[in-house]
Amino acid sequence: GVLEAGKGIEAVLHTLADEHISIPLRIAGQGQLRERLEQFVDKNQLRWQVTFLGQLNDQQLAKEYADCAFVIAPSLQYETFGFTAVEAMAAGKPVLVSNLGALPELVDETVGAVFHADQPGSLAREIRGLMTRRDLALLGQAAYERAMERWSPDRHYQKIMAVYERAVASSGPSGGGVKKYY
């Protein structure tokens, strides 16, 4: 992950401090904001619950996903695709995302939660909501199933082949379009 303005990590830390939410928060990634984020954590006495992990390799990231209850992907900018959200879902974890960009197209209440970036208190409300849910394992299972249904390598292959088949079919007998070489 990248710790930069717009990714929403500051909003999560402010929410933990301002709303007195006591959850362990493990932040993966490096970036220009890390020093400022660590200063905020120290100033607000959150060090006991916040851990900065730095850049993680695939194995380390898989372990973090396996060990967490849910993942927060709090981007406050318009993401075209929420890779972190999809990755967490593929690991079988519920995801909390903002309502900006493509994120709410990936995540809904059946696989996690969506907070409204423009509504004060929405992030805290959704974090607390996930913290108290007794069916996180079911949400995680639904998240996994959605990820496999929509974004698995097999699903991508099927979609690509369908595009190729339509292109070949549209070439027709007149020889226009895509030529068959097989």
Backbone bond lengths (Angstrom), bond angles and torsions (degrees), N, CA, C in turn:
res aa  C-N    CA-C-N  psi(-1)  N-CA   C-N-CA  omega(-1)  CA-C   N-CA-C  phi
1 G - - - 1.431 - - 1.517 111.42 -
2 V 1.301 114.29 163.78 1.459 122.10 -179.63 1.517 108.90 -117.32
3 L 1.319 115.75 126.03 1.469 120.67 177.77 1.525 107.98 -94.08
4 E 1.328 115.33 94.25 1.456 120.33 -179.49 1.525 109.22 -143.11
5 A 1.314 114.66 163.88 1.461 120.31 179.57 1.522 109.48 -55.83
6 G 1.290 116.78 140.23 1.449 121.56 178.16 1.513 114.40 95.92
7 K 1.321 117.42 -17.29 1.465 119.96 -179.61 1.525 112.41 -79.55
8 G 1.339 117.54 -12.50 1.447 121.32 171.90 1.514 116.78 90.10
9 I 1.319 118.15 0.99 1.467 119.65 -179.48 1.528 110.66 -63.51
10 E 1.319 116.35 -38.84 1.469 119.02 177.82 1.524 111.02 -59.33
11 A 1.322 116.81 -40.81 1.465 120.44 179.72 1.524 111.14 -62.33
12 V 1.321 116.76 -39.58 1.470 120.17 178.72 1.527 110.20 -65.03
13 L 1.325 116.86 -45.84 1.469 119.76 -179.89 1.530 111.44 -63.44
14 H 1.318 117.36 -42.97 1.475 120.77 177.26 1.530 110.01 -61.44
15 T 1.322 116.71 -39.86 1.462 120.31 179.05 1.520 110.90 -63.46
16 L 1.330 117.36 -45.42 1.466 120.03 178.20 1.524 110.93 -58.62
17 A 1.341 116.19 -44.17 1.466 120.52 -177.58 1.530 111.57 -71.50
18 D 1.314 117.21 -49.17 1.466 121.61 -173.88 1.525 113.07 -71.80
19 E 1.323 115.93 -34.47 1.467 120.28 -176.16 1.525 112.69 -99.68
20 H 1.334 116.42 1.76 1.467 122.50 179.36 1.533 111.76 53.72
21 I 1.318 115.10 50.64 1.458 121.15 178.66 1.528 107.92 -93.09
22 S 1.308 115.25 123.53 1.470 120.97 -176.41 1.522 110.44 -105.23
23 I 1.318 115.56 87.97 1.462 121.07 172.88 1.522 107.62 -132.70
24 P 1.313 116.90 148.98 1.466 117.92 173.16 1.525 108.75 -71.44
25 L 1.313 116.01 131.20 1.466 121.50 179.92 1.517 108.22 -122.63
26 R 1.314 116.26 121.53 1.465 122.40 179.82 1.517 107.01 -113.88
27 I 1.315 116.11 118.93 1.461 122.02 -173.82 1.524 109.83 -106.24
28 A 1.323 115.50 116.48 1.460 121.20 178.40 1.521 109.18 -95.08
29 G 1.320 116.19 139.27 1.456 120.39 174.22 1.509 113.43 126.26
30 Q 1.300 113.58 167.68 1.464 123.84 177.91 1.515 107.33 -129.47
31 G 1.313 115.52 162.51 1.453 118.14 175.47 1.501 112.51 159.91
32 Q 1.319 113.18 -179.86 1.456 120.90 -173.37 1.529 113.82 -65.37
33 L 1.325 118.70 -19.78 1.465 120.75 -178.21 1.525 114.45 -90.86
34 R 1.306 117.71 -8.09 1.462 119.18 -170.61 1.530 112.36 -55.78
35 E 1.313 117.88 -47.29 1.466 119.85 -178.19 1.518 111.13 -60.59
36 R 1.330 116.75 -44.24 1.475 120.30 179.52 1.528 110.88 -65.15
37 L 1.329 117.23 -39.03 1.462 120.60 178.49 1.529 111.12 -64.80
38 E 1.329 116.23 -42.23 1.468 119.68 178.60 1.528 110.93 -64.65
39 Q 1.321 117.49 -38.53 1.470 120.31 176.67 1.522 110.71 -62.71
40 F 1.326 117.04 -41.60 1.464 121.14 177.93 1.524 110.38 -61.52
41 V 1.334 116.28 -45.09 1.473 121.35 179.71 1.523 110.20 -59.34
42 D 1.329 117.10 -45.32 1.468 120.55 179.91 1.527 111.15 -66.44
43 K 1.312 117.19 -45.36 1.471 121.86 -178.56 1.524 111.43 -61.08
44 N 1.325 116.59 -35.63 1.465 120.91 -176.90 1.526 113.35 -98.86
45 Q 1.324 115.89 13.57 1.463 122.87 176.48 1.534 112.77 52.31
46 L 1.328 114.10 48.26 1.462 120.57 178.83 1.528 112.38 -105.59
47 R 1.338 116.82 2.51 1.464 120.15 -174.40 1.525 111.79 -57.51
48 W 1.322 117.91 -31.13 1.459 120.87 -178.82 1.525 112.05 -65.98
49 Q 1.348 117.88 -22.24 1.456 119.69 -176.81 1.525 114.01 -116.88
50 V 1.328 117.75 -9.81 1.464 121.05 -177.21 1.524 109.68 -115.24
51 T 1.324 115.20 128.54 1.463 122.24 177.62 1.516 109.12 -123.84
52 F 1.315 116.55 128.68 1.462 122.05 174.76 1.519 107.51 -94.28
53 L 1.312 116.23 120.34 1.465 121.85 -173.55 1.519 113.83 -94.45
54 G 1.323 116.80 -17.79 1.457 119.55 -175.07 1.522 110.41 77.02
55 Q 1.335 115.12 -167.02 1.463 120.73 179.34 1.524 108.98 -74.62
56 L 1.317 117.70 131.76 1.458 122.36 -177.40 1.523 110.86 -111.43
57 N 1.332 115.74 145.14 1.463 118.66 172.27 1.529 107.96 -82.72
58 D 1.318 116.81 176.83 1.461 120.94 -175.75 1.530 113.02 -59.90
59 Q 1.316 117.11 -40.85 1.473 120.48 179.51 1.518 111.42 -65.43
60 Q 1.320 116.55 -44.19 1.463 120.32 179.88 1.526 110.70 -64.30
61 L 1.329 116.12 -41.33 1.461 120.03 179.67 1.525 110.71 -64.96
62 A 1.320 117.02 -41.28 1.470 120.67 178.00 1.527 110.69 -60.41
63 K 1.330 117.31 -39.55 1.468 120.66 178.07 1.528 110.84 -65.42
64 E 1.333 117.07 -41.95 1.470 120.08 178.15 1.524 110.76 -61.33
65 Y 1.326 116.62 -44.23 1.472 119.27 177.21 1.522 110.50 -60.96
66 A 1.325 117.30 -44.26 1.464 120.74 -178.52 1.531 111.63 -61.49
67 D 1.327 117.07 -34.44 1.459 121.55 -174.31 1.531 115.12 -88.10
68 C 1.318 118.16 -10.77 1.473 119.15 -174.75 1.526 111.75 -94.76
69 A 1.323 115.49 162.10 1.463 121.24 176.94 1.522 110.93 -85.02
70 F 1.325 116.82 -41.05 1.457 122.66 176.84 1.520 108.44 -157.24
71 V 1.326 115.98 166.42 1.462 122.48 -177.18 1.523 109.04 -116.17
72 I 1.322 115.58 137.61 1.463 120.93 175.31 1.527 107.58 -106.88
73 A 1.328 116.00 121.46 1.471 122.88 175.59 1.532 105.71 -119.26
74 P 1.345 115.90 82.55 1.459 120.67 -164.45 1.531 116.53 -91.68
75 S 1.306 118.17 31.83 1.463 120.46 -173.34 1.526 112.27 -50.90
76 L 1.318 115.03 133.39 1.467 121.55 177.47 1.524 110.98 -106.14
77 Q 1.316 115.69 13.43 1.457 120.58 175.09 1.529 107.59 -118.84
78 Y 1.297 116.02 163.60 1.458 120.22 -177.02 1.524 110.13 -78.80
79 E 1.320 115.61 99.58 1.457 122.17 178.94 1.530 108.30 -81.29
80 T 1.329 116.24 139.55 1.466 119.09 175.99 1.523 111.22 -81.96
81 F 1.328 116.77 -25.43 1.459 121.67 175.44 1.518 107.13 -157.02
82 G 1.294 116.87 134.12 1.458 121.45 -177.39 1.520 112.14 -94.29
83 F 1.327 116.52 81.70 1.459 120.72 -176.68 1.526 111.57 -58.59
84 T 1.320 117.51 -42.84 1.466 120.31 179.76 1.522 110.93 -59.64
85 A 1.323 116.87 -42.32 1.465 120.58 179.78 1.525 110.84 -63.36
86 V 1.317 117.00 -45.58 1.464 120.74 -179.38 1.520 110.81 -66.02
87 E 1.317 116.86 -40.79 1.463 121.54 178.58 1.533 110.56 -61.44
88 A 1.327 116.48 -43.68 1.470 120.50 178.58 1.522 111.21 -65.28
89 M 1.313 116.53 -41.27 1.461 120.31 178.28 1.533 110.43 -62.89
90 A 1.324 116.72 -41.77 1.472 120.76 177.99 1.526 111.43 -63.46
91 A 1.333 116.36 -24.01 1.467 121.19 175.85 1.530 111.26 -87.11
92 G 1.322 116.98 2.20 1.458 120.91 177.13 1.515 114.15 80.24
93 K 1.333 117.23 31.30 1.461 120.11 -179.01 1.527 111.50 -116.29
94 P 1.325 117.34 138.84 1.460 119.87 171.85 1.538 109.12 -63.85
95 V 1.318 116.11 152.30 1.460 120.72 -176.20 1.521 109.89 -130.02
96 L 1.321 115.02 139.71 1.463 122.90 173.31 1.519 106.82 -108.77
97 V 1.333 116.71 121.12 1.466 121.85 -178.35 1.519 110.11 -127.94
98 S 1.334 115.39 165.15 1.460 120.34 173.15 1.521 109.18 -81.49
99 N 1.310 115.89 168.53 1.458 121.50 -179.66 1.529 112.44 -89.71
100 L 1.313 117.72 20.10 1.462 120.86 -175.92 1.526 111.88 -101.97
101 G 1.317 115.57 146.87 1.458 121.46 175.67 1.512 112.02 62.54
102 A 1.324 115.78 -141.99 1.467 122.02 -175.95 1.517 113.46 -80.75
103 L 1.329 117.91 -10.33 1.472 120.13 -172.74 1.529 114.06 -55.93
104 P 1.347 119.48 -45.62 1.472 117.25 179.57 1.530 114.05 -70.74
105 E 1.326 117.30 -10.05 1.463 119.74 173.02 1.531 110.53 -79.02
106 L 1.321 115.99 -21.94 1.459 121.33 -179.52 1.524 111.78 -90.95
107 V 1.323 116.37 -37.58 1.467 122.23 -170.80 1.523 109.65 -123.43
108 D 1.318 115.45 136.43 1.461 121.65 171.79 1.527 107.77 -140.15
109 E 1.329 117.00 -170.56 1.460 120.31 -174.92 1.523 113.49 -68.24
110 T 1.324 118.24 -11.94 1.465 119.52 178.85 1.523 112.48 -83.22
111 V 1.343 117.66 -14.30 1.467 121.64 -179.16 1.528 112.36 -130.31
112 G 1.324 117.04 5.78 1.459 121.03 -178.57 1.515 110.47 163.25
113 A 1.333 115.96 -132.63 1.459 120.15 -178.73 1.522 109.35 -155.91
114 V 1.327 114.76 158.56 1.465 122.18 178.55 1.523 107.88 -125.27
115 F 1.339 116.37 128.24 1.467 119.18 174.55 1.517 109.15 -104.09
116 H 1.322 115.62 154.52 1.461 122.01 -178.78 1.527 108.65 -95.99
117 A 1.313 114.62 111.35 1.465 121.42 -174.71 1.521 112.72 -58.91
118 D 1.323 117.35 -27.88 1.463 120.73 -177.04 1.530 113.59 -93.78
119 Q 1.317 117.32 4.95 1.461 121.00 -178.82 1.525 110.67 -114.45
120 P 1.325 116.29 110.95 1.472 119.10 178.35 1.535 110.28 -56.33
121 G 1.295 115.76 135.98 1.451 120.92 178.38 1.520 114.92 89.56
122 S 1.330 117.68 -13.31 1.462 119.93 -177.55 1.524 112.03 -64.98
123 L 1.321 117.40 -43.10 1.465 120.58 179.75 1.527 110.31 -62.14
124 A 1.325 117.20 -46.52 1.471 120.89 179.04 1.523 110.94 -60.84
125 R 1.313 116.54 -43.43 1.466 121.17 -179.21 1.541 110.49 -60.78
126 E 1.323 117.10 -43.20 1.470 120.27 -178.15 1.535 111.62 -72.97
127 I 1.343 117.66 -36.27 1.464 119.55 175.28 1.524 109.38 -61.83
128 R 1.326 116.32 -48.46 1.470 119.63 179.07 1.528 111.21 -61.28
129 G 1.319 116.18 -38.94 1.459 120.12 178.73 1.522 111.92 -60.10
130 L 1.327 116.57 -45.19 1.464 119.58 178.54 1.521 111.57 -68.65
131 M 1.331 116.63 -36.65 1.466 120.42 179.84 1.527 111.79 -60.63
132 T 1.315 117.19 -31.88 1.466 120.48 -174.09 1.528 113.27 -98.86
133 R 1.316 117.69 -3.63 1.466 119.60 -179.87 1.522 110.39 -71.90
134 R 1.301 115.15 134.69 1.460 120.83 178.61 1.532 111.42 -90.22
135 D 1.331 116.41 -8.96 1.459 119.95 -176.15 1.530 112.66 -109.20
136 L 1.342 117.04 32.72 1.466 119.80 179.39 1.524 111.74 -59.38
137 A 1.321 117.53 -35.61 1.469 120.12 179.14 1.524 110.38 -64.41
138 L 1.332 117.23 -38.45 1.469 120.19 177.20 1.521 110.99 -67.92
139 L 1.331 116.78 -40.88 1.471 120.08 175.60 1.525 110.49 -60.45
140 G 1.329 115.44 -42.80 1.459 120.28 178.75 1.519 112.11 -62.55
141 Q 1.315 116.85 -40.20 1.468 120.87 177.89 1.530 110.17 -64.42
142 A 1.330 116.31 -42.91 1.466 120.29 178.00 1.530 110.57 -64.37
143 A 1.332 116.68 -37.67 1.466 121.03 177.52 1.524 110.38 -62.81
144 Y 1.323 116.24 -44.96 1.466 121.06 178.38 1.531 110.71 -60.28
145 E 1.315 116.03 -47.05 1.460 120.08 -179.11 1.529 111.32 -61.81
146 R 1.322 117.13 -40.36 1.467 120.05 177.64 1.524 110.62 -63.86
147 A 1.314 116.34 -44.43 1.464 119.90 -179.57 1.526 110.63 -60.84
148 M 1.327 117.44 -43.31 1.459 120.07 -179.38 1.531 111.50 -68.95
149 E 1.317 115.75 -37.30 1.469 120.65 -179.93 1.529 111.77 -67.34
150 R 1.310 116.65 -38.31 1.468 120.01 -173.23 1.522 115.02 -100.16
151 W 1.349 118.05 -33.67 1.468 118.82 -167.53 1.520 114.99 -130.73
152 S 1.302 118.80 12.71 1.468 119.35 179.83 1.528 109.66 -70.46
153 P 1.333 117.71 159.83 1.469 119.89 176.73 1.536 112.33 -56.18
154 D 1.349 117.50 -39.89 1.462 120.06 178.33 1.526 111.38 -62.45
155 R 1.324 115.57 -41.18 1.477 119.48 179.84 1.527 110.39 -65.65
156 H 1.321 117.32 -40.91 1.468 120.22 177.17 1.529 110.43 -61.91
157 Y 1.305 116.54 -43.28 1.467 120.55 178.69 1.531 110.18 -59.11
158 Q 1.327 116.77 -46.21 1.463 120.73 179.65 1.528 111.17 -59.38
159 K 1.327 116.84 -43.07 1.466 120.53 -179.24 1.527 111.33 -65.88
160 I 1.314 117.00 -42.75 1.465 120.69 -179.96 1.525 110.12 -64.64
161 M 1.321 116.98 -44.35 1.464 120.31 179.89 1.527 110.96 -63.32
162 A 1.330 117.59 -36.55 1.466 120.48 177.91 1.530 110.49 -63.46
163 V 1.333 117.41 -38.94 1.464 120.89 177.37 1.528 109.95 -63.83
164 Y 1.325 117.33 -46.26 1.465 121.13 179.16 1.529 110.79 -61.09
165 E 1.318 116.30 -43.61 1.463 119.79 -179.22 1.521 111.49 -63.61
166 R 1.331 117.76 -39.61 1.467 120.50 176.99 1.526 110.69 -65.97
167 A 1.330 116.78 -38.96 1.466 120.33 179.84 1.527 110.45 -65.26
168 V 1.314 117.37 -43.53 1.466 120.95 179.28 1.520 109.88 -65.91
169 A 1.325 116.94 -43.31 1.465 120.88 -179.26 1.524 111.37 -63.78
170 S 1.324 117.07 -33.68 1.468 120.05 -177.74 1.517 112.21 -77.21
171 S 1.333 117.64 -11.01 1.464 119.34 179.93 1.526 110.27 -69.48
172 G 1.319 117.72 -28.24 1.463 122.61 173.97 1.511 114.58 58.69
173 P 1.321 116.33 179.67 1.463 121.24 -176.89 1.525 113.88 -74.50
174 S 1.330 118.02 -14.66 1.465 120.17 -177.29 1.522 113.24 -75.77
175 G 1.317 116.55 -7.96 1.461 119.33 177.69 1.514 113.43 88.43
176 G 1.333 118.32 -4.04 1.461 120.91 177.97 1.513 110.06 -76.98
177 G 1.286 117.64 170.78 1.454 122.26 178.06 1.517 111.95 76.52
178 V 1.316 116.68 -138.82 1.463 122.51 -175.96 1.519 110.03 -89.39
179 K 1.323 117.38 131.35 1.466 121.44 178.31 1.516 109.62 -83.66
180 K 1.307 115.21 143.35 1.465 121.15 176.51 1.519 108.46 -86.20
181 Y 1.312 116.66 129.15 1.462 122.45 179.01 1.513 112.15 -114.44
182 Y 1.300 117.51 16.56 1.459 119.38 -178.88 1.500 110.14 -128.11
